[in-house]
Amino acid sequence: MKVDVLLGLQWGDEGKGKVVDVLTPQYDAVARFQGGPNAGHTLEFKGEKYVLRSIPSGIFQGGKVNIIGNGVVLDPVLFKEEAEALAASGHDITKQLYISKKAHLILPTHRILDAAYEAAKGAGKIGTTGKGIGPTYTDKVSRNGVRVGDLLRDFDSIYNAAKHRHESILKSLNYTYDITELEAKWFEALEYLKQFKLIDSEHVINHLLKEGKNVLAEGAQGTMLDVDFGSYPFVTSSNTICAGCCTGLGVAPRHIGEVYGIFKAYCTRVGSGPFPTELFDETGDKIGQLGHEFGAVTGRKRRCGWIDLVALRYAVMLNGVTQLIMMKSDVLDSFETIKACVAYKINGEEVVDFPYSIEDEVEPVYVELPGWQTDMTKMKSEDEFPEEFNAYLSFLEEELGVPIKIVSVGPDREQTIVRYTEDMNE
């Protein structure tokens, strides 16, 4: 059996949570392979809205195994809040959710360090969410991290050594802070965390494959935030691309099956960093309002722009995408004209390959397509799609070289249309 991978192809916020929830019935297990609680996956069904930060989006499908993999960084306080909210809504997740012992813990001092580092950057701020993600991954790479499995060892001494090291850094930065309350909540949350199954997730996932089980791997953020291939340094601290599934779950490359790449019919970005197709006019505001473009976790307003096919082609290549999934098509329902960036103009020269850096002056080269000006939110099959929308899909497929198998026409689980008649996994 293979592990199918589902990930974002833009700067995050593509709607991965909804798609995982829609696809999960085909799978026996869903595993999250990287990222931290800065990435909120919003799911809506039966009139209810849920925001997941660290827990895999397959948690709403009864009887499925859900795994937080070793590539994830976990904040016990935010995890407890998330798990308790799900329990209050009637979802008992203690039996379904497994947590890798090799996942790293976000400590109270990691959050303080995050704030201190951002403050020290002044005008050069990256736009971090302040959740302690970067400092936690820094400790992981420098071999100073604290892992979930350390809860089963001499935890106090491991924790105190890490805390002392962080305090020395904060002192050198002259940063004033008080973690008394946060630390108390953190230790209380650790006790809550211990009731879940702490596992060697690499063995569990590979045993599932040997038993003929279907596994879906879920990524966080998006390809253009990958620490190696994204718009560096305005990126996250982990590998958000398909390769991150191998290292974040302990899955060999030959066990990767389908790669579902998710993108919006337009483009958004949160926080600082270059964004070639960003719109600063009424059109950008309209997209943001119609798409409810505010962060699920942070509430931050997202920057909006037309679809960027230079970046999208790059993401398709890096991930080896086999099936595309287009979200929020309905947001463009009322537009008379749709634009798509097919190349960048840099220093007077047109380029179609994503460059080393997009921080410099990059001018998007657009093609214009007629809008469909039809409300698609009630549509149930592709037979109902307007001619102009089909033309937009065909144009994108030709540009990207991969079929668009799923189209979302609204936020609800039901507003998801599977294209083509053949089975998605054939």
C-alpha positions as CSV (number, residue, x, y, z in Angstrom):
1,M,0.0,0.0,0.0
2,K,1.0,3.6,-0.5
3,V,0.7,6.8,1.6
4,D,-1.3,9.4,-0.3
5,V,-0.2,13.0,0.4
6,L,-2.4,16.1,0.6
7,L,-0.7,19.5,0.7
8,G,-1.1,23.2,-0.2
9,L,0.5,24.6,-3.3
10,Q,0.4,28.3,-2.5
11,W,1.2,30.3,0.7
12,G,-1.1,28.3,2.9
13,D,-4.8,28.8,3.7
14,E,-5.8,26.8,0.6
15,G,-8.6,24.8,2.4
16,K,-6.7,21.6,3.2
17,G,-8.9,20.8,6.2
18,K,-12.1,20.6,4.3
19,V,-10.5,18.4,1.6
20,V,-9.0,16.0,4.1
21,D,-12.4,15.6,5.7
22,V,-14.0,14.9,2.3
23,L,-11.3,12.4,1.3
24,T,-11.0,10.6,4.7
25,P,-13.8,8.0,4.1
26,Q,-11.4,6.3,1.6
27,Y,-8.6,6.0,4.3
28,D,-8.0,4.0,7.4
29,A,-5.6,6.6,8.9
30,V,-4.8,10.3,8.6
31,A,-1.4,11.6,9.7
32,R,-0.1,15.2,10.1
33,F,3.5,15.3,9.1
34,Q,4.9,18.9,9.9
35,G,4.1,22.3,11.2
36,G,2.7,23.6,14.4
37,P,-0.4,25.3,15.9
38,N,0.0,28.4,13.7
39,A,-1.7,26.6,10.9
40,G,-5.5,26.5,11.4
41,H,-7.6,24.1,9.3
42,T,-11.2,25.2,9.2
43,L,-14.0,22.6,8.5
44,E,-17.7,23.3,8.2
45,F,-20.5,20.7,8.1
46,K,-24.0,20.5,9.5
47,G,-24.0,24.2,10.2
48,E,-21.0,23.9,12.6
49,K,-17.5,25.3,12.1
50,Y,-14.4,23.7,13.6
51,V,-10.8,25.0,13.6
52,L,-8.1,22.4,14.0
53,R,-4.5,23.5,14.8
54,S,-2.5,20.3,15.4
55,I,-5.1,17.5,15.3
56,P,-5.5,15.8,11.9
57,S,-8.6,16.7,10.0
58,G,-9.7,13.1,9.8
59,I,-10.8,13.2,13.4
60,F,-14.4,13.8,12.5
61,Q,-14.7,10.5,10.7
62,G,-15.5,7.9,13.3
63,G,-13.1,4.9,13.7
64,K,-10.2,6.4,11.8
65,V,-6.7,6.4,13.3
66,N,-5.3,10.0,13.5
67,I,-1.6,10.5,14.0
68,I,0.4,13.6,15.0
69,G,3.7,12.7,13.4
70,N,7.3,13.3,14.4
71,G,7.7,16.3,12.1
72,V,5.1,18.3,14.0
73,V,5.9,20.7,16.9
74,L,3.3,20.5,19.6
75,D,2.1,23.2,22.1
76,P,0.5,21.3,25.0
77,V,-1.6,24.3,26.0
78,L,-3.1,24.9,22.6
79,F,-3.5,21.2,22.0
80,K,-5.5,20.9,25.3
81,E,-7.8,23.8,24.2
82,E,-8.3,22.2,20.8
83,A,-9.0,18.7,22.2
84,E,-11.4,20.0,24.9
85,A,-13.3,22.0,22.3
86,L,-13.8,18.9,20.2
87,A,-14.8,16.9,23.3
88,A,-17.4,19.5,24.2
89,S,-18.9,19.2,20.7
90,G,-19.3,15.4,21.2
91,H,-16.1,14.1,19.6
92,D,-14.2,11.7,22.0
93,I,-10.7,11.7,20.5
94,T,-8.8,9.9,23.2
95,K,-9.2,6.6,21.4
96,Q,-8.6,7.8,17.9
97,L,-5.6,10.1,18.3
98,Y,-2.0,9.0,18.5
99,I,0.9,11.3,19.1
100,S,4.5,10.6,18.0
101,K,7.1,10.4,20.8
102,K,9.5,12.1,18.5
103,A,7.4,15.2,18.0
104,H,9.0,18.2,19.6
105,L,7.3,20.2,22.3
106,I,6.9,24.0,22.2
107,L,8.0,25.3,25.6
108,P,6.7,28.4,27.3
109,T,10.1,30.0,26.7
110,H,9.9,29.2,22.9
111,R,6.9,31.6,22.7
112,I,8.8,34.3,24.6
113,L,11.9,33.8,22.3
114,D,9.6,34.1,19.2
115,A,8.4,37.5,20.4
116,A,11.9,38.7,21.4
117,Y,13.4,37.7,18.0
118,E,10.7,39.5,16.1
119,A,11.1,42.6,18.3
120,A,14.8,42.6,17.7
121,K,14.3,42.5,13.9
122,G,12.5,45.9,13.9
123,A,11.4,46.8,10.4
124,G,12.7,43.5,9.0
125,K,10.0,41.4,10.8
126,I,9.0,38.2,9.1
127,G,5.4,38.3,10.4
128,T,5.6,35.2,12.6
129,T,2.4,34.2,14.5
130,G,4.3,34.3,17.8
131,K,3.4,30.7,18.6
132,G,7.0,29.6,19.2
133,I,7.3,27.5,16.0
134,G,10.6,28.9,14.7
135,P,12.5,28.7,18.0
136,T,11.2,25.1,18.6
137,Y,12.5,23.9,15.1
138,T,15.7,25.8,15.8
139,D,16.2,23.8,19.0
140,K,15.4,20.6,17.1
141,V,18.0,21.2,14.4
142,S,20.6,22.3,17.0
143,R,19.9,19.1,18.9
144,N,18.6,20.9,22.0
145,G,14.9,20.0,21.6
146,V,12.5,18.6,24.1
147,R,10.4,15.8,22.7
148,V,7.0,14.2,23.6
149,G,8.8,11.0,24.5
150,D,10.8,12.8,27.1
151,L,7.7,12.8,29.2
152,L,8.4,9.1,29.9
153,R,12.0,9.9,31.0
154,D,13.6,12.3,33.5
155,F,11.5,15.1,32.2
156,D,12.1,17.8,34.9
157,S,15.9,17.9,34.3
158,I,15.5,17.9,30.5
159,Y,13.0,20.7,30.7
160,N,15.0,22.8,33.2
161,A,18.1,22.6,31.0
162,A,16.2,23.9,28.0
163,K,14.6,26.6,30.0
164,H,17.9,27.8,31.5
165,R,19.4,27.9,28.0
166,H,16.5,30.0,26.7
167,E,16.7,32.4,29.7
168,S,20.3,33.1,28.9
169,I,19.4,34.1,25.4
170,L,16.5,36.3,26.6
171,K,18.8,38.0,29.0
172,S,21.3,38.8,26.2
173,L,18.4,40.3,24.2
174,N,17.4,42.5,27.2
175,Y,13.9,41.2,26.8
176,T,11.5,41.6,29.8
177,Y,9.0,38.8,30.3
178,D,7.0,36.8,32.9
179,I,6.1,33.2,32.1
180,T,4.8,32.2,35.6
181,E,1.1,31.9,34.4
182,L,2.0,30.4,31.0
183,E,4.3,27.9,32.6
184,A,1.6,26.8,35.1
185,K,-0.9,26.3,32.3
186,W,1.8,24.4,30.3
187,F,2.5,21.8,33.0
188,E,-1.2,21.4,33.6
189,A,-1.6,20.7,29.8
190,L,1.2,18.2,29.9
191,E,-0.8,16.1,32.3
192,Y,-3.7,16.2,29.9
193,L,-1.5,15.2,27.0
194,K,-0.4,12.0,28.9
195,Q,-3.8,10.4,28.5
196,F,-3.3,10.1,24.8
197,K,-1.4,7.2,23.1
198,L,2.2,8.2,22.8
199,I,3.7,6.1,20.0
200,D,6.6,5.4,17.7
201,S,4.6,6.7,14.8
202,E,7.1,5.5,12.1
203,H,6.5,1.9,13.2
204,V,2.7,2.3,13.5
205,I,2.4,3.9,10.0
206,N,4.6,1.3,8.3
207,H,2.7,-1.5,10.1
208,L,-0.5,0.0,8.8
209,L,0.9,-0.2,5.2
210,K,2.0,-3.8,5.7
211,E,-1.5,-4.6,6.8
212,G,-2.9,-3.2,3.6
213,K,-4.4,-0.1,5.2
214,N,-4.8,3.2,3.4
215,V,-3.0,6.2,4.9
216,L,-3.5,9.9,4.1
217,A,-0.7,12.3,5.0
218,E,-1.8,15.9,5.7
219,G,0.5,18.9,5.4
220,A,0.2,22.3,7.0
221,Q,0.9,25.8,5.5
222,G,1.8,25.7,1.8
223,T,4.6,24.9,-0.6
224,M,5.6,28.6,-1.0
225,L,6.4,28.7,2.7
226,D,8.8,25.7,2.6
227,V,12.0,26.5,4.4
228,D,14.1,25.4,1.4
229,F,12.0,26.2,-1.6
230,G,9.7,28.9,-0.5
231,S,10.0,32.7,-0.6
232,Y,13.0,32.7,1.9
233,P,13.4,34.2,4.5
234,F,9.6,34.8,4.6
235,V,8.9,31.1,5.2
236,T,7.9,28.7,7.9
237,S,10.5,26.5,9.7
238,S,9.7,23.1,8.2
239,N,9.5,21.3,4.8
240,T,6.0,21.8,3.7
241,I,6.5,19.9,0.4
242,C,5.9,16.2,-0.3
243,A,9.4,15.3,0.8
244,G,8.5,16.5,4.3
245,C,6.1,13.6,4.5
246,C,9.0,11.2,4.3
247,T,11.0,12.8,7.1
248,G,7.9,13.9,9.1
249,L,6.4,10.4,9.3
250,G,9.2,8.0,8.6
251,V,7.8,6.9,5.2
252,A,10.2,5.8,2.4
253,P,9.9,7.7,-0.9
254,R,8.8,4.5,-2.7
255,H,5.7,4.3,-0.4
256,I,4.3,7.7,-1.6
257,G,1.3,7.2,-3.8
258,E,-1.1,10.0,-5.0
259,V,-0.1,13.5,-4.3
260,Y,-3.1,15.8,-4.0
261,G,-2.2,19.5,-4.6
262,I,-4.6,22.1,-3.3
263,F,-4.9,25.6,-4.5
264,K,-7.4,28.5,-4.5
265,A,-8.9,29.9,-7.7
266,Y,-7.0,33.0,-6.7
267,C,-4.1,33.6,-4.3
268,T,-3.7,34.8,-0.7
269,R,-0.8,35.4,1.7
270,V,-0.7,36.2,5.5
271,G,2.0,38.2,7.1
272,S,5.1,39.7,5.6
273,G,7.0,38.7,2.4
274,P,6.8,39.1,-1.4
275,F,3.6,38.4,-3.2
276,P,3.9,39.2,-7.0
277,T,0.1,39.1,-7.8
278,E,-1.1,41.0,-4.7
279,L,-3.9,43.4,-5.4
280,F,-4.1,46.7,-3.5
281,D,-7.4,47.9,-5.1
282,E,-11.1,47.3,-4.8
283,T,-10.7,43.9,-6.6
284,G,-8.3,42.7,-3.9
285,D,-10.7,43.9,-1.2
286,K,-13.7,42.3,-2.9
287,I,-11.9,38.9,-3.1
288,G,-11.0,39.2,0.6
289,Q,-14.6,40.0,1.6
290,L,-16.2,37.3,-0.6
291,G,-13.6,34.7,0.4
292,H,-13.8,35.6,4.2
293,E,-10.0,35.8,4.0
294,F,-9.1,36.0,7.7
295,G,-6.7,33.6,9.5
296,A,-8.5,30.6,11.2
297,V,-6.2,30.8,14.2
298,T,-4.8,34.4,14.2
299,G,-7.7,36.3,12.7
300,R,-5.2,38.2,10.6
301,K,-6.5,39.7,7.3
302,R,-5.0,37.8,4.3
303,R,-3.5,39.7,1.4
304,C,-5.3,38.8,-1.8
305,G,-4.4,38.6,-5.5
306,W,-4.9,36.8,-8.8
307,I,-3.7,33.3,-9.3
308,D,0.1,32.9,-9.8
309,L,0.8,30.2,-12.3
310,V,4.6,30.7,-12.1
311,A,4.6,29.8,-8.4
312,L,1.9,27.1,-9.0
313,R,3.9,25.3,-11.8
314,Y,6.9,25.4,-9.4
315,A,4.9,23.8,-6.6
316,V,3.4,21.1,-8.9
317,M,7.0,20.2,-10.0
318,L,8.5,20.1,-6.4
319,N,5.7,17.9,-5.0
320,G,5.2,15.6,-8.0
321,V,1.5,16.4,-7.9
322,T,-0.8,13.8,-9.5
323,Q,-4.2,15.4,-8.8
324,L,-5.2,19.0,-8.4
325,I,-7.9,20.3,-6.2
326,M,-9.3,23.8,-6.7
327,M,-10.8,25.6,-3.8
328,K,-13.0,28.7,-3.4
329,S,-14.1,28.8,-7.1
330,D,-17.4,30.4,-6.0
331,V,-15.5,33.5,-4.7
332,L,-14.9,34.5,-8.3
333,D,-18.5,33.9,-9.4
334,S,-19.4,37.6,-9.8
335,F,-16.3,38.8,-11.7
336,E,-16.6,39.9,-15.2
337,T,-13.0,39.2,-16.0
338,I,-10.5,36.8,-14.3
339,K,-6.8,37.3,-14.5
340,A,-4.0,34.7,-14.2
341,C,-0.2,35.4,-14.0
342,V,1.6,33.2,-16.5
343,A,5.1,34.8,-16.3
344,Y,7.2,37.3,-14.3
345,K,8.9,40.3,-15.9
346,I,12.2,40.8,-14.0
347,N,14.6,43.6,-15.2
348,G,12.7,43.8,-18.5
349,E,13.0,40.0,-19.1
350,E,10.1,37.6,-19.1
351,V,10.7,34.4,-17.0
352,V,8.4,31.4,-16.6
353,D,10.5,29.5,-14.1
354,F,10.2,30.6,-10.4
355,P,13.4,32.6,-9.6
356,Y,15.9,32.4,-6.8
357,S,14.3,35.4,-5.1
358,I,11.0,37.3,-5.7
359,E,12.0,40.1,-3.2
360,D,13.2,42.3,-6.0
361,E,11.0,44.1,-8.5
362,V,8.8,41.4,-10.1
363,E,6.1,42.4,-12.5
364,P,3.4,39.8,-13.1
365,V,2.5,39.1,-16.8
366,Y,-1.3,38.4,-17.0
367,V,-3.7,36.8,-19.3
368,E,-7.3,37.7,-19.1
369,L,-10.2,35.2,-19.2
370,P,-13.9,35.9,-19.3
371,G,-15.7,35.4,-15.9
372,W,-18.6,33.0,-15.6
373,Q,-20.8,35.5,-13.6
374,T,-23.0,32.6,-12.3
375,D,-23.7,31.5,-8.7
376,M,-22.1,28.0,-8.5
377,T,-22.7,27.4,-4.8
378,K,-25.8,25.2,-5.4
379,M,-24.3,23.1,-8.2
380,K,-24.0,19.3,-7.6
381,S,-22.0,18.1,-10.7
382,E,-19.7,19.4,-13.3
383,D,-22.5,19.1,-15.9
384,E,-23.9,22.3,-14.4
385,F,-20.6,24.3,-14.8
386,P,-20.9,27.4,-17.1
387,E,-18.9,27.3,-20.3
388,E,-16.6,30.1,-19.1
389,F,-15.8,28.2,-15.9
390,N,-14.9,25.1,-17.9
391,A,-12.7,27.2,-20.1
392,Y,-10.9,28.5,-16.9
393,L,-10.4,24.9,-15.7
394,S,-9.0,23.8,-19.1
395,F,-6.7,26.8,-19.2
396,L,-5.3,25.9,-15.8
397,E,-4.9,22.2,-16.6
398,E,-3.0,23.1,-19.8
399,E,-0.7,25.5,-17.9
400,L,-0.1,23.1,-15.0
401,G,0.0,19.7,-16.8
402,V,-2.1,18.0,-14.1
403,P,-5.9,17.3,-14.1
404,I,-8.1,19.2,-11.7
405,K,-10.0,16.3,-10.1
406,I,-12.0,18.2,-7.4
407,V,-13.6,21.6,-7.4
408,S,-15.0,23.3,-4.3
409,V,-17.9,25.7,-4.8
410,G,-18.5,26.6,-1.1
411,P,-17.2,26.0,2.4
412,D,-19.5,23.1,3.3
413,R,-18.5,19.4,3.0
414,E,-21.4,19.0,0.5
415,Q,-20.2,21.8,-1.8
416,T,-17.5,19.6,-3.3
417,I,-17.6,18.4,-6.9
418,V,-15.6,15.5,-8.2
419,R,-14.8,15.8,-11.9
420,Y,-14.4,13.1,-14.5
421,T,-16.2,9.8,-14.3
422,E,-13.3,7.5,-13.4
423,D,-12.5,6.7,-9.9
424,M,-10.1,9.2,-8.3
425,N,-7.5,6.6,-7.4
426,E,-7.4,4.8,-10.8
